[in-house]
Amino acid sequence: MITVSVCLSDIPKSEIVEAKNGKKYVNLVLDERRETGQYGETHMLYMSQTKEERQNKAKKVFVGSGKEYKFEKRQEDIPDSDGGDGLPF
């Protein structure tokens, strides 16, 4: 699971697209950080770029960050590997 915090005021108004249904959308990229951030952030969130922007190495517009949480499996979630049919006899 990855939890994300988004700064809505950093999203450029020109990047907000209104769909036919009247809802508004933005295209974002969630990318893994090379190093964990100061507050344990493992991911960064930025505005999606066009192919031309990527080729021209345009500066990314960062709008948030995220932290990944990994949960260990509980014993009851691990299936029996005895090959049995689950019957006690």
VOBA-1610 file (N, C-alpha, C; in pm, whole numbers, padded with zeros to 5 digits, always signed):
BEGIN
Met+00084-00116+00000Met+00000+00000+00000Met+00090+00123+00000Ile+00051+00222-00078Ile+00124+00349-00084Ile+00025+00460-00051Thr+00055+00538+00053Thr-00027+00653+00086Thr+00038+00776+00025Val-00044+00868-00027Val+00008+00983-00100Val-00055+01111-00046Ser+00026+01215-00036Ser-00021+01348+00000Ser-00001+01438-00122Val-00108+01504-00167Val-00103+01588-00286Val-00127+01733-00248Cys-00041+01822-00297Cys-00059+01966-00276Cys-00139+02019-00395Leu-00267+02040-00375Leu-00355+02083-00483Leu-00319+02220-00537Ser-00264+02307-00454Ser-00229+02441-00500Ser-00107+02440-00592Asp-00030+02330-00596Asp+00084+02320-00686Asp+00047+02267-00824Ile-00077+02223-00841Ile-00120+02171-00971Ile-00155+02289-01061Pro-00085+02304-01175Pro-00115+02414-01267Pro-00258+02402-01322Lys-00330+02511-01318Lys-00470+02511-01366Lys-00479+02465-01512Ser-00374+02492-01590Ser-00375+02454-01731Ser-00369+02302-01750Glu-00332+02230-01646Glu-00321+02084-01655Glu-00449+02012-01614Ile-00547+02087-01565Ile-00674+02027-01524Ile-00764+02016-01647Val-00806+01895-01677Val-00885+01867-01797Val-01027+01830-01754Glu-01126+01891-01821Glu-01264+01857-01792Glu-01312+01754-01894Ala-01363+01644-01843Ala-01412+01535-01928Ala-01555+01564-01972Lys-01606+01480-02062Lys-01742+01496-02113Lys-01846+01488-02001Asn-01814+01414-01896Asn-01909+01398-01786Asn-01905+01515-01688Gly-01820+01615-01716Gly-01812+01733-01631Gly-01713+01720-01517Lys-01657+01601-01498Lys-01558+01582-01392Lys-01422+01633-01437Lys-01340+01676-01342Lys-01209+01732-01374Lys-01100+01633-01334Tyr-00999+01622-01421Tyr-00893+01525-01402Tyr-00755+01589-01423Val-00654+01529-01362Val-00514+01563-01390Val-00439+01432-01409Asn-00338+01434-01492Asn-00254+01317-01514Asn-00129+01331-01429Leu-00109+01233-01342Leu+00002+01234-01249Leu+00089+01111-01266Val+00212+01121-01219Val+00305+01007-01220Val+00350+00984-01076Leu+00339+00861-01031Leu+00390+00821-00900Leu+00515+00738-00926Asp+00629+00787-00878Asp+00756+00725-00908Asp+00831+00695-00778Glu+00905+00587-00777Glu+00983+00551-00659Glu+01106+00641-00647Arg+01132+00687-00526Arg+01249+00772-00502Arg+01375+00686-00497Arg+01488+00744-00534Arg+01616+00674-00525Arg+01655+00653-00379Glu+01628+00755-00297Glu+01659+00749-00155Glu+01535+00790-00076Thr+01518+00731+00040Thr+01406+00766+00126Thr+01420+00910+00173Gly+01309+00984+00171Gly+01311+01124+00210Gly+01322+01145+00360Gln+01330+01270+00398Gln+01348+01311+00537Gln+01238+01256+00628Tyr+01116+01245+00577Tyr+01004+01199+00658Tyr+00961+01057+00620Gly+01052+00981+00560Gly+01024+00842+00526Gly+00954+00824+00393Glu+00948+00930+00310Glu+00881+00919+00181Glu+00960+00825+00090Thr+00890+00733+00028Thr+00953+00638-00063Thr+00917+00665-00209His+00818+00753-00231His+00771+00783-00366His+00751+00933-00383Met+00756+00978-00508Met+00731+01119-00540Met+00618+01124-00643Leu+00543+01232-00639Leu+00429+01250-00727Leu+00449+01378-00807Tyr+00440+01367-00939Tyr+00458+01485-01023Tyr+00364+01480-01142Met+00348+01597-01205Met+00260+01608-01320Met+00318+01527-01437Ser+00230+01460-01508Ser+00271+01385-01625Ser+00326+01480-01731Gln+00428+01435-01803Gln+00487+01518-01908Gln+00459+01458-02046Thr+00455+01544-02147Thr+00441+01497-02283Thr+00574+01438-02330Lys+00570+01369-02440Lys+00693+01311-02496Lys+00794+01422-02526Glu+00746+01533-02580Glu+00834+01645-02613Glu+00897+01705-02488Glu+00818+01719-02381Glu+00872+01772-02256Glu+00981+01679-02200Arg+00958+01550-02209Arg+01059+01455-02161Arg+01185+01462-02247Gln+01169+01471-02379Gln+01285+01479-02468Gln+01365+01606-02447Asn+01296+01716-02417Asn+01363+01844-02392Asn+01409+01860-02248Lys+01390+01753-02169Lys+01431+01752-02028Lys+01372+01869-01950Ala+01242+01894-01976Ala+01171+02000-01904Ala+01164+01966-01755Lys+01166+02069-01675Lys+01161+02051-01530Lys+01026+01991-01491Lys+01029+01892-01402Lys+00907+01828-01355Lys+00839+01917-01251Val+00705+01913-01253Val+00627+01987-01154Val+00586+01888-01045Phe+00655+01896-00930Phe+00627+01805-00820Phe+00506+01855-00742Val+00413+01764-00711Val+00291+01801-00641Val+00267+01719-00514Gly+00357+01629-00481Gly+00336+01552-00360Gly+00437+01442-00342Ser+00417+01365-00237Ser+00505+01254-00207Ser+00423+01144-00141Gly+00484+01027-00132Gly+00413+00914-00074Gly+00506+00823+00004Lys+00444+00737+00080Lys+00518+00643+00163Lys+00457+00505+00144Glu+00544+00408+00118Glu+00497+00271+00099Glu+00497+00197+00231Tyr+00390+00124+00253Tyr+00379+00039+00371Tyr+00368-00105+00324Lys+00454-00190+00378Lys+00450-00332+00344Lys+00406-00409+00468Phe+00310-00495+00450Phe+00256-00573+00561Phe+00305-00717+00550Glu+00339-00775+00662Glu+00378-00915+00664Glu+00252-01000+00663Lys+00261-01114+00596Lys+00145-01203+00591Lys+00125-01266+00728Arg-00003-01273+00766Arg-00036-01340+00891Arg-00037-01490+00866Gln-00016-01566+00970Gln-00009-01712+00957Gln-00137-01768+00894Glu-00255-01714+00930Glu-00379-01768+00875Glu-00396-01735+00727Asp-00317-01639+00673Asp-00323-01606+00531Asp-00237-01700+00446Ile-00150-01776+00511Ile-00059-01865+00439Ile-00126-02001+00426Pro-00148-02050+00301Pro-00216-02179+00283Pro-00129-02295+00333Asp-00198-02400+00378Asp-00127-02521+00421Asp-00056-02582+00302Ser+00065-02627+00325Ser+00142-02686+00215Ser+00161-02835+00235Asp+00076-02898+00320Asp+00091-03041+00344Asp+00031-03124+00232Gly-00035-03060+00138Gly-00091-03132+00024Gly-00220-03207+00058Gly-00267-03193+00180Gly-00388-03262+00223Gly-00514-03196+00168Asp-00626-03261+00197Asp-00752-03208+00152Asp-00825-03129+00259Gly-00756-03101+00370Gly-00813-03020+00477Gly-00891-03102+00579Leu-00902-03232+00557Leu-00975-03317+00651Leu-00883-03358+00766Pro-00935-03366+00888Pro-00850-03398+01003Pro-00812-03546+01013Phe-00860-03631+00925Phe-00825-03775+00931Phe-00778-03828+00799
//
